[in-house]
């Protein structure tokens, strides 16, 4: 285990104006070399610390951590140079402003700039995706539906579980996860089939389920607070968060098949090749009360951790890891940035966003097309 360097982003402040609490990072000896071998960087969010983190590697080979403050940073979606981020009351659309082959300070080869902001109001938005037409779709947890952004309204509801009787501002089933397929929403996760405010809490231990958005069919139930459904290599993967298990859904048998146990409450899942990158969180109050995970950790004599673990899908074993201590005890989402060595992002708390300017080459034909 080796200590990671301090965050390299500019000093930021919390929304209260006070200096933001610090987090410390430790990582397995081969974590950075693993990212290099896979040709990737990683991003993660923590609503608890209000940070959006980019993990890359410096020219000298050490881990580089670039962090930006986004209050209640939650779900992410990466497609090409576009990165979508759900935050406390906004949807942010970032674009990589650096042309291929260019760098900033001979270090950063991707610079994500927030180009479009949708002010949605507080919706407790969780996972986010991108439709084939480029429009944002997200899990509107407060209103128990999938929704898209609107130039006029806070959101446009587009789907809800059939047992939800209407679009009400009450978290009834804790709809949270979204799996996209070919630019369309395909699967969602929720914590319980409740149609009353906060009723899902009675289902935490075993009432969670995965639903098919296209058919309204329940494809897996009996889960404990499932999150982060994802399609990879023709399989539906999901995190059974309340048991600490990464696994697949057997769609024919409608059954969850555990593939790996990790020591934490699991949220955030992304893939590259034969590896899964999984986010882990610690409990908020010492123990995961009422969840099978609590007993599983005691039986295994393991302490819960916060961070990211890279899992070999062939063996189900953790091959590399990065853990976090300090201000951050919970992770929400993890995303792979393929083909990026060392990413950075521009935020709203300093002057970078005022001076980083970009434009395409001049083309006199554009005027005629307007």
N, C-alpha and C positions, 0 to 999 in steps of 0.2 A: 504494500500500500504506500502511495506517495501523496504528499499534499499538492493540491492544484494551486496555481498562482492566484493572486487576488483578481477580482473582476477588473477588466480593462476599460470598461465603459466609463464615461464621465460620472462624477458624483451626482446622485439624484436625491430628491427629497420625496417624502411621503406626501399624500394628499393633505395632511395637516400642516405641512410646511416644516416639519421636523426632519432631521437626518434619518434616512431609512435604516432600519436594523440590518446588520450584516449577516451573511451566511458563509459558511466555510465548506469547501468541497474536498473530498478525498476520492481517489480512484484506483482501480486495479492497475498493476504495472503495465499491462498491455492495452489499456483502454484507448489511448491516443493512437497507438500503432494499429489497432483494430479499425478505427475510423479511417486511417490512411489506406489500409489494405482494401477496405470496402469502397473508398472514394466518396465518402459522405461526411457531412456535418450533421449535428442534431439540434433541435429546438425543443424547449420545454416551457410550460407555463405553470405558475403557481398563483392561484387566486388569493391564497393566504398571505403571501409576501407582496402581492401586487406587482409581480415581475414577469417579464417575458425574456427568456434566456436563449442565447445562441452559443453553441459549443463548437469550436473549431480548433485548428492547430496552427501555431505560429511557424514561420519559416525555420526557426531553430528546433521545432519538433515538440514543443511543450503545448499543453492545453491552453486555449484562449477562451475566455468566457466574456461575452458581451451581453450586458443586461440593460433593459429599458423598463421604466415604470409605466405600467398600464393597469389601472385599478381593476382588481378582480379579473386578471387574465385567465381565460378559460380555453375553449376549443380552438383548434387550428386546422387548416387545410392547406396543403402545398400542391400546386400544379404549375410546373414550369417555373417561371420567375415570379409567380403570384403567390402570396402568402396571406391567408385570411385569418383574422383573429377576433374572437368574441371577447368583449370586455364588459365592465359593469353596466353600462347603459349605451354602448356603441358597438357597431361592427366596423372593424378596420380592414381595409384592403391595402396591403403593401405590394409594391412592385420592386423588383431588383433593378436599380437604376444604372448598374455598371455593365457596359458592353463586355462581351466575352473577351478574355485576354487582358482586361484592364484590372488594376488594383488601386487601392487607397493606402498610402503610406507603405507601399511595397509589401503589404500584409493582407488586407481584406480583399477578397475576390468576389464578394457579393455584398451589396448594400441595399437593404430593404427599407423603402421609404413609404410612409403612409400617404397614399394618393387620394383615396376616397374614404370618407367617414360617414356612416349612417347613424344618426342619433335615434335610437330605438326606445329610449327609456329603460327602466330597470325591468328586465324580463327573466332574469336568472337563466340566460342563454347558456347552453352547454356545448355540445358538438356542433360543428359547422362544416358545410360542404359547398361545392360549386357545381351548378347545373351545366348542362351541355351548352346552353346559350350564354354562359358566363355569369349568370345571376347567382347571388348568394342564397343558400338555403340553410336553415339552422334549427336546432332543437329549442323551442320556446317552452322551457320547463314550467314557468309560472302559469302559462295558459294551456299546458298539456297538448301541444300540437307541434307539427313541423310548420315553419313559416318562411316566407321570403321577405326581403327588404322592399321598401316602397319609397318613392320620392315624396309622398304625401302623408302616409300614415306611419305609425310605429312599426307595424308589420302587417303582412297579409297571410292569414292562416291557409294552409294548403292540404293538411291531412291531420286527422286525430284518430286515436284508437276508437273502435266502434262502441266501447262501453262508456266512453266519455260523452256526457249528454249535451255539452255545449262548450263554447269558447268563453271560459270564466277565468278571471285572474286569481286562481287558487291552485297551488301545486297539489294535484289530487293523486297522480300515479307516479310521479317523479320520472317522467320521460327524460332520458339523458343522452343516449348514444345514437349515432347515425353511421350506417355503412352505405357508401355510394357505389353504384354500379353503372358504368358507361354513361356518366353524367346525369343519373337519376337516383333519387333516394330508394334504397331497397330494403334494408333492415334497420330496426330500432330496438333499443333496450329500454326497459322501464322496471321500476322496483316493486310494483304491485298493482293489481287490477281494481283500483279504488276510484270511485266517482264522488268522493267527499274530500273536503279540504284536509290535507296532510294524512289522509287515510292510508296512504302507502306505507307509513311507518309501521303499521301492524304486520306488514308482509316482509320486513327486512331479512329475516332469517331464511325464508324459503319460498317467497311468493313472487320473485322476480321472473321476468320472461323476455324472450326475443320475439318480435313480430315482423312479418313480411308486409311492407307498406303497400305493395302492389296487389296483394290478395286479402289483406286484413287477417291472415292466418297466424295463429300462435305456433311458431316453429320450435320453441323450446320453453319449458316452464320449470318451476321448482328450483329456481336459482336464487342466490343471495346477493341482492343489489348489483346486478350485472351492469357493466359499462363497456364502452369502446368497441362495438362490433366493427369488424373490418373484413373485407374480402381479399384473400391473397392466395394465389396459385389454385384457384378454383374451390377454395374452402372458406367457410364462414368461421372466423375466429372471434372470440369474445373473452372478456375478462370477467370471471365470476368473483367479483371484488370481495364479497363477504366471506369467501373461503380461501382467498389468496391464490386462485388458480387461473392460469392461462390455458385455454383449450379451444376445441372446435365443436361445432354443432353438427351432429349427424342428422341431416334434414329428412332422411327417410324414416329414421327411428324417432325423430323429434327429441333427441337426447344430447345433453352436454357431455363431452368427452375430455376430461382433464389431460393436459399434456405436460404441465410443469407447475410446481408449487413455489411461490416466491414469498419472502417474509415481509408482507405489507399489504395494505389495502390498495388494490390495483386499479389504476385509472391511467389512460394514455397508452396507446398502442400504435406502433408503426413498423413497417417491414422493409427489409432490403435483402434480396436473395434468400438465403436460408436462415436469416436471423430476424428475430423479433426484438424490438426495443420497447420495454415495458416500464411504465411509471409506477413507483411505489410510494405510499404515504404512511406516516405514523398515525396512531390514534390521537384524537383531540383531547381525550381525558384519560390518559394512561392505558386504558384497555378498550378493546373493540367489543363493548358490552352488547350482548344479545346476538352476536355473530359467530358462526362456526370458526372463523379465523382466530378468535381469541384462544380457544382450546387447542387448535392446531399448532399455534405458536408455542403454547406451554408444553404440549406433548413433544415437540421437536426441540425444546429448550433453546428457542431462538428469540432474539429481540427484534421488534419491527424496525424497518429502516425507511428512510426517505431518499429517493433518487431515481436512477435509471439502471436497469439490468438488461444486458444483451443475452438473449437465449438462443442457443442453437436448436433449430426446429427438428433436426434429425435425432438429437439425443434428449432434448428437454432440459438440458443443463445450462446454467448461467456461465458464460465464458468470460465476460468482462462486466465491470460495473463502475458506476459513479454514485457516491452517497453524499448527502447534504446534511449539515448540522447548523444549528443557530436559528435564524429568523424563519427559515422555511422548513416546515414539517410535513407539508402536503404538496403533491404534484397533481395537476389535472390532466394535461395532455402532453404527448411526445410526438414529434414529427421528424422524419428523415429529410435532409436536404441533399439529394444526390448530385454529384459532380461539383460540390462546393467544398473548398478547403477551409476557408476562414471567413465566416459571415459576420456582418454587423448590421445594426438597424438604426434608423433615425427616429427619435422620439420628439415629444413636444416640450421637454423640460430644459432644453438648451438651444443654442443658436444654429446648430447644424442644419435644421430643417429650413432655415432662412437662406442659407448660402449654398446648399447642394442643388444645383440647377442642371437640368438635362433636357434635350430635345432631339427629335429625329432630324435627318438632313432636310434642307429646303427642297420642296418639290412644287413647281409652279402648277402642276396638274391638280393639286389639292383644292385650289380655289374653285376650279370648274366643277368639281364633284360635290361642292357644298350646296 
